[in-house]
Amino acid sequence: QVQLVESGGGLVQAGGSLRLSCAASRSIFSISTMGWYRQAPGKQRELVATMTSDRTAKYSDSVKGRFTISRDNAKSTVDLQMNSLKPEDTAVYYCNAYVPITAGNYWGQGTQVTVSS
């Protein structure tokens, strides 16, 4: 069974930083595209950042230059370093694993990030 467990959310003032971490099942991590998505109240879930198994990263325009995604294949973890946070970054952040060879798509339970102005 695939498991994704997020940690690191919380409350921070605008301009501050947070680091999210996601621990994934070892069975799929090395072959997965790992990503972070977020969903704000009343809005659809949106892509924040992804990183393929060969470490190609993609970011949404809204976080480019402020957020950095990284992965540690030895530990089966993917992190999201969030700097210069803005109130509009407030959302529940979800870890995602996409396995291209099976089209499997897996989600964590989500972690709340709140940025106060």
N, C-alpha and C positions, 0 to 999 in steps of 0.2 A: 504494500500500500504506500502510495506517495504521500509524504507529509512535508509541509512547508510551515515553518514557525517563525513569525516575525518578532522583533523586539526593538526597543529604542525610541518609541514614540514618546510624546509628552507635550508640555506647554513651554513655549519660549517666546521671548519678546521679538518684535520685528528687528531684523538685522542680526539676529543670533543664528546659531548653528545647532543642528541635530544630526545624529548618525543612526540610520536604521540598519538592522541586520536581519538576514533571513537564513535559517538553517534548513537545508533540503535533504531529502533522502539520497543516500549515496548512489543508489541504483540508477538514478536518472540524471544526476547533476552534470556529469561530464559531457553528456550528449545534448543537454538542454540549452535553449536560449532562455536566459533568466531575465526577469524584468520587474520593474516597479510600476504600479498603476495607482491612481488615487480617485476617490469619489467624494466630492463635496456635497453637502445637503442640497437636495433638489436638482442635482446635476448628474449627468451620466459619468460612468467610470471612464477615465482617460489615461492614456499612456504617459508616463513620466520619463522612463529610461529603460533601455534593454541592452543586454550584452550577449552576443552569441558565444558558442563554445570556443571559437577562435579569437574571442575578446574584441570583436567589432562592436562598438558602442553606438547607440542612437539615443538622442534626447529630444524631448518636445521643445519647441521654440521658447516656451514660457520659463523653462528652467536652465536652458543652455547658458553655460558660463557660471552658474551658481551651484548646480548639483553635479556630483560625480558618482558614477556607478563603478563598482569593482567586484571581482569575484576571486575566490580562493578555491581552486579545484581540489586541493589537498584536504581542505576542511569542509568542502561542500557548502560554502556560504557565499552569499552575495550581499554587498553592502551598498547603501546609498548615503553619501555624505552631502548634507544639505547646508549650504552657507547662504548668508544674506537673505534669510527667510523673510517673506512678506505675509501679511494677513491673508492674501488670496491663496497662499499655499496650504491653508487650513483644510484638512480633509482626512478621511481614513485612507491609509496607504496599504496597498496589498502587494504581496510578493507573488510572482507568477513564474511558472516553469512551463515552457512549451517544448515538446519533444518532436522534432521534425519527422523522424522516421515512422512514428506511430500517430502523429497528429494529436497526441495527448496534450491536454491543457489543464493545468492544476493551479489552485489558488490557496493562499494562506488565509488565516482568519481575519487579518487586518489589524492595523495599529493606528491609533488616533494621533494626529499631529495638529496642534493648535498654536497659531501664531497670533499674539496679541499686539495691538497697535500702540 
